[in-house]
Structure formats: C-alpha cells, structure tokens
Amino acid sequence: MSGLLALLDDVAGIAKVAAASIDDVAVGAAKASAKAAGAVIDDAAVTPKYLHGFEAKRELPIIWKIAKGSVKNKLLILLPVALILANFAPWLIPPLLMLGGAYLCFEGAEKVYHTVVPHNAHNVRVEESVGDSAHLEEKKASGAIKTDFILSAEIMTIILSGIPNTNFWMEASTLAVAGVVITVAVYGSVALIVKMDDLGLLMYANSDWFMVRAVGRALVRGMPYFMKLLTIVGTAAMLWVGGSIVIHGLEELGFGWLGHYGHDLAFALGRSVPADFSGIIEWTTKATTDGVLGLTLGLVLIPVAQKVIIPIVDIFSVKNGKH
C-alpha cells in the first residue's frame, strides 16, 4: 500500500512539473510573440492584396489555403531550421535573413514599379485574366505563401530571440505555440477585414434600425477604399521590413555604417521637436530610411531578377520537364 501511495505521489509530482512547464510555455509564447508584434502587423497588412480580383465566395477559401501554408511554413520548415541554426550555426542566420529581406524589397519595389508604369501593369493584369480562375487562385495563394515564408522567418527569429535560455524542448514548444497563435491572429484578422463589406451589406439589408443601416452602408462604401489603403500599407510594410532586415543583417556582419546613419538621423530629428513628439518622429524617420533603402534595393533587383534569376529558373524548369 505504501508503495502505491509513493507511486501516486510521484505521478502527482510529475503532473505538477508538466503543468508548470505548460504554463511556462504559454507565458513564454505570449512574451515572445509581443516582441514580434511589428512583423505580425506587416504580415496582416500584406496578405489582403493577394485577394484582389476574386469573387467574394472565394475569399475565405483562399485565406484558409494561405493560413494552412503559413502553419506548414512555421512548424514544418522554420521551427526545426531555426532551432538547428540557433544551436549549431548561429552565424548563418543573418545572411539567410538578409536574403529573405531582399526578396521582400523586390516584391514591394515591383508593386511600386507597376504602379508607376501603368502600361506594364496593364499587361500583367491582361496576362493574368487570360488564365482560368483556378490557376490564378493557385498562383496568388502560392505567391502569398512565399511572402508569408519570409515574414514568418522574421517572426520566428524574433520569437526565438525572446525566449529565455532553457532546454531544447521548451524552446521548441514555446516557438510552436507562438507560431500557431500568431498565424490564427493574422489570418483571423485578414478574414474579418475582407468580409467586412459583406457584413455591412447584411446589416443594411436586414435591419430596421437607422443607425445599423447607416453603419452597414458606410462599411459597404468604405471598404474598397480601406482595401486600397491596406494594399498601400502592405507594400510599404514589405519595403520597410525588408530594408530593416537587410540593415540589421549588415550590422551583424560588421557593416554598421548604414544603420548608424539612419539611427543618427532619426535621433537628430527627434531632438529637434518637443519631447512629446520625439518618439514618433524618431520611429517615423527610421522606418522611412529603412523603406527608402528597401525600395532602392528592390528596384536594383528587378532587372537582376528579370535578366538573370528568372531565365536561370526557366532553364532548370525546362530541364525538369515543367514547361
């Protein structure tokens, strides 16, 4: 009997340790996720631009497809890679992140270029409209998942840096929980944003209350403008995040002059205004300098991608029988 009681006592002790570990994972995930808030907002702002041109009934299925791809990105690829690199090759993280940042700069700069050069943008839209909707949907979702991969890599790296030094499994669990929570938050928010006009239409058509109908009408009329604004914000976010990743990577590699210049400029402008506004001026200046660098780098990469990278990819695709 005493042996059974001792066994039960041991089991209770193990259960307490397990419960404490779960609590530590939850707390660690919450704290680490908070550090990645900026990149999370960028992720939420970027995604809706991939839904333009689709019927309303296809919006949620596309978001679900992208969300599943995002979870796979985080849990099946980025989580093990992040843990391996952090424990065995931390020196590889800055250059890999810089490659991802350069891709974001290219994506954002390409959107700006097609906006400034309407003829090229028109040709792109015509080319896309010729294909069947299923192929276009798959292409857009694939593009969104690729962009999500870069943003998720940044998010997961920030989260990993915010986790206290513990054992391998605690780090893995915290990273996994934070990754899933962030994915739900991002794509849940995106789903609410893109379906807000449908909610407005429902409010306007099915309510007898004047205020409810007025709010519904305002949502229906205002959401197209909000979506355009969100597209602009998403493009700016890609340039900002991409530029900041590249600058931070250069600092990690010992080339910190560019980052110091942006920091010194932000500091000087922040001190030139009243103290109540110095913080926002410094942040805005730093974000602007990062975005300008991102746009410049992206514009440089456009001809490189068109003349070098894409032809090489096409050659390998032909050799592999994909065309």
N, C-alpha and C positions, 0 to 999 in steps of 0.2 A: 504493500500500500504506500509506504514511504517512497519507494522507487517511482510509483505512478505520479505521486504528488510532485516529486522532484522533476519528473519529465514535463508535467503540465506547467510547472514554474519556469522551466527552460523555454517551453513553447511561448509562454506569455512574454518572457523577456525578449525573445526573437521578434514577436509580433510588435512589441513596443519599439524596438530598433527599426523594424520595417516601416512602421507608421511615422516615426521621426524622419526617416530617410525620404519618404514620400512627401512629407511636409517641407523638408529641406529642398527637394526638387522643385516643388511648387513655388516656394519663396524665391529660390534662385532663378527660376524661369521668369518670374514676374519682374525681378530687379534687372536681369539681363535684357529682357525684352524692352524695358523702358529706355535703356541706353540706345536701342536700335530704332527709336520712335521716328527719327528723321528719315531714315531709309524706308521704313514702313509706309510713311505718308507718301513718299515718292512712288513706291510700288502701287499704292492705291490710285494715285493720280495718273500713272502711266497706262494702266490696264484699259480704261474705258475707250481709249482711242482705237483699240482693235475691234470694237463692236460697231463702228460706223458702217452704214450701208446694208445692215442685215434687218430682216423683219423682226418685229417685237417678240414673236413667239420663239425665235432662235437665240435671243439674248441670254436667257438663263442657262440653256444647254451649253452655250459656248463658254460662259463663265464657269460652269461646272467642269467642263473639259480642261480649261486653263487651271482651275484650282487643283484638280487631280494631278495635272502635270507639275504644279508647284510643290505639292506634297512629295511627289516622287523625287523632284529635284532636291528637296531639303533632306529627306530621310534616307533615300537610297543612294544618293551620289554625294551631296555636300557634307552630310553629317560624318560618314566614315572618312572621307577625304580630309575634312577639317581636323578630325581627331588624329589621324595619321600624321598630317603635316605639323600640327601643333606639338606632337610628342617626338617626332623623328626628323622633321625637316622644316623647322620654322622659317628658315631663310628663304624658302620657296614661296611663302605666302605673299610678300609684297609684289614681286613681278607678276604672279598669276592674277592678283587683284588688279594690277595696272593693265593687263590685257583685257580684263573684263571692263574696266573703266574706259579704255579706248574704244571698245565696242559700243558702249553707251553713248560716247561722244559722237561716234559715227552715225548711230541711229538718230540721235537728236539733230545733228547737223544736216542729215539727209532730209528730214522733215522740213527744216528751215529752208533748205535749198529748193525743194519742190514747191514751197510756198512762194518764194521769191521769183522762181522761174515757172510761171503758170503753164507754159507750153509743155514742158517736160512732165509736170504734174498731171496735166490733162491726158498725156499719152499713157501714163501709168494707170490712171483710172479707166481709160478705154480698154487697155490690155486686160485689166482685172475683170471688167464687166463681160468680156467675151467668154471667159471660162464659166463652167457650171457652178452653181451656188455651193454645192457640197465641197468641190475642190477649193473654192475661195475660202470657205469656212475653215477647212482644214489648214490652209495656208496661213490664214490670220491667226488661228489658235496656235499653230506651230511657232509663228513669229513671236506671239505673246509669251509662250513658254520659254523661248530662248532668252527674251529680255528679262523674264522673271528669274531665270537661272542666274544672270549676272547680279540682279538686285538681291536675290536670295543669298548668293555667295557673300555679298557685302553684309547683309543682315546677320547671317550665321556667324561670320567672322567677328562682328561687333558683339554678338551674344556670347561667343566663346571667350572673348577678352574680358567680359564682365562676370564670368563665373569664377569664384574663388578656387584656388588650387586644392583640389580634392583628388579622389581616386578616379580612375578611368570611367567606371560605370556610372558614377554620379554625374560626371561631365556629360557623358553620352545621354543620360536620361533627361538632364536639365535642357540640353540642346534640343532633344527631340520634342519635349513638351513645349518649349518656347517656339519652336518652328511650327508646330501644328496650331498653337493658339494664334500666332501671328497670321498664318495662312487663312484661318477662319475669319479673323478680324478684317483682313484686307479684302477678301473676296465676298464676305458678307456685306461689307460697306459698298463695294462695287455693285453688287446685285441691287441693293437699296437705291443707289444713285440712278442706275439705268432704268429701273422700273418706277421711278418716282412720277413720271408723266402718266403712266397707266393708273397709278393711284389717284392722281389729280383728276383724270377723266372719270374714274369711278366715283369720286366724291362729287364731282359736278353733275353727273347724270343720275345719281341715286339719292340725293339729299334734298330736302325741302328747306333746309336752313340756309339763309342768305350767306352767312359767314363761311360755312362749309363749302358752299358752291363757289364763293369768291376765292377761297384758298385753292380749291381744285382748279379753277380757271387760271389762277396765277401760276400754279405748278405746270400746267399744260403749256402755257405760253412761255414760261420762263426756262424750262428745262433745256430746250435746244440751245439757247444762249449759254446756259450753265455748262452744257456738254462741250460747246466750243471753247469756253474758258478753261474747262478741265483739260481739254486737249492741249491748249497752250501751256498750262501749268505742267502737264505731263512731259511735254517736250523740254521745257525749261528745267524740269527736275532731272531728266536724263543728262542734260548738259552740265548741270550743277554737280550732281552726284558723280558723274564720270570724271569731270575735271578735278573734283576734290580727291577722288581715289588716286588719280594719276599724280597729283601734287603730293599727297601723303606718301605714296609709294616712292617718289623721288627723294623725299626726306629720309625714308627708311634706308634707301640705298646710298645716302650721303650727299645727295644733291638738293640741299635745302634752301638755296637762294631764292627760288621762285616762291615757295611757301612763305619765307620770311618777308619777301617784298609785299605779298598780299596781306600778311598779318600786320606789318608796319603801316601800310596804307590805311587799313581798317582802324588801327589804333589811333593814328593821327586824326582821321576824320571823326572818330568817336569822341576825341578830346576837344574837337572844335565846336561842339554843340553842348547845350545844357546836359547835366548829368542824367536827367530823367530820360533823355533820348539817346545817350551814348551807346547803350547796349544794342538797341535796334539798328543804329547806324553802323556799328561795327559788324554785326551779323550780316546786314544787307550788303555792305561793301565786300566782305569776304565771300559771300555767296555769289556776288556779281563777278568778282575776279575769277573765281573757280569756273563759273559759267562761261565767261569770255574765253578762258583757256580751253574749256571743253569744246566750245563752238569752233575755235581756231584749229584745234587738233582734229576735230571731226571733219572740217572742210578739207584739211590736208589729206585725210584718209579716204575721202570719197573717190578721187582719181586713182589712188593706190588700190582701192577695192575693185574699181571698175576695170582697170587696166592690168592688174596683176593677180589679185586674190581670186576674183570670180572666174577669170579664164582658167586658172590652175584647178579650181574646184570643178569646173565644167569638164576639163580634160580627164580628171580622175573619175567623174561621174560617167563619162562615155566609156572609159575603160572597164568600169564595173557594170556596164550594161543598164544604167539608169535612164539613158536617153535613147 
